[in-house]
Amino acid sequence: MRELRGSESPDRNLTETQRPIVVVMAVKELNQAKTRLAGAFSDALRADLVLGMYLDVLDAVVDLADTPGGAPVTAVVVSPDEIVRNEATRRGGLALDDPVRSDRRDSHGGSAQRLNDALLAGARHARELLLGAAAAGDLARPRMVFLQADLPAITTDVLRQALAAVEQTALGHTDRDQPATAAVVSDRRGTGTAMLIADDTTALDGLLGFGPDSATVHRSRGAVDLVAATSSTDRSRRQRSWGSWEPLRTDVDTIEDLHAAAALGVGAHTAAVLQRLPIGTSTAAACRTR
C-alpha cells in the first residue's frame, strides 16, 4: 500500500484527484460483533465471519493504491481487538487501539457514540501524520473516507467508481455558493451509512453521525446524497460508467443481509467462512467469489 507517513515527503505535483485518501474503519472485538447473528451461528463461526468480512473490505481498500497515477491511500483501523489491528498493520495500514471494550460501550455514551468517537480518533491520527509530512497548501489536505467493515461484496473497482463519482457529482463541484464538503452513500435500505466522504477534515466533529438512521443524519449535516446524485439525471450513462454500487451498499447485520451479499459475490475471506456455516445450502450455493 502506498501511504504517507510522518517522516516522508509529499508529492508536490499531486492533482486535486490525487489528494491523499485516508480510509477509516472501526471494528468491534470479534466476539462482540454482529450479535444479531448469534442465534444462527456459534460464537466462533460468527467471529470468523466478522473477521472475514473485515479482511475483504480491508483488501479492497489496500488495492486502491495500485491504481496507476492514483492518490496515496492510507487505511486506518480502530479496534480493541488485537487480531483486527494486526491484520491492518500487516497490510501496511495504521492501527489504533480502542480503549473502551465493546461490552462496556453502553456505559460510555452508547455504541453509536463510541463508534463515532473511534472513527474520529482514527481520522485525527491520520490527519496529523499527513499534515505533518505535507507542505502547506490545499492539495496536501487528505480526503477522509469513513467505511463500514461489514461489506463483504465490496470490490476495489466499486470503491474506485464511488470516489470518482464524488469528484463528478458532489465535492468536485466548485461553482456553488456553498460547495459541498461531504458526501454519503447510504446502505441498500437507504437508512444507514455505508460510506461517508469528508473534504473538510477540520469539521468532522459536527459531521459524523453514525448510528440509527445515519444516512438522514449525515444529509442533515450537509452531506450530499451520492446515490441520489448519480441517479437523478442521465441515469443510463452514469450506470454504464460507474456500474452497480450494490456491493458497496450491502452491509451485513442479519441472515437476510448475508444472503443478499452472497448473491452479489463476496470476497475470498468471507467465502471461506460461508462454506462452513450451518445455514443450509442456499447461501453457500449463491456465493459467487470474485
Secondary structure, DSSP 8 states (H G I E B T S, - for coil): -----TTS---TT--GGGS-EEEEEE---GGGS-GGGTTTS-HHHHHHHHHHHHHHHHHHHHGGGGSTT---EEEEEEES-HHHHHHHHHTT-EEEE-SS-GGGGGGGT-HHHHHHHHHHHHHHHHHHHHHHHS-SSGGGS-EEEEE-S--TT--HHHHHHHHHHHHHHTTT---SSS---EEEEE-TTSSSEEEEEES-TT--TTT---STTHHHHHHHTT-EEHHHHTTSSSHHHHHHHH---HHHH---SSHHHHHHHHHH---HHHHHHHTT--S-HHHHHH----
